[in-house]
């Protein structure tokens, strides 16, 4: 559902990252988009402090996203879609 969120010097956030859901029964997006923005801001702030915008540095965004409700919910929905 969510792929390749970072490149050197780039993070993909919100709707552009595919962080909206329409399962036929539920439509979600605003909460996931806002959560991804917060995760991206944390990773970008760290990258700015270190002056390191490499892929490895910005991959902290994906890791942070997976720790939040956004990553957990996306995982839950992905599992539900593969089962049905």
Secondary structure, DSSP 8 states (H G I E B T S, - for coil): -----EETTEE--GGGGT--EE-SS-EE-HHHHHHHHHHHHHHHHHHHHHT--SHHHHTHHHHHHHHSHHHHHHHHHHHHHHH-
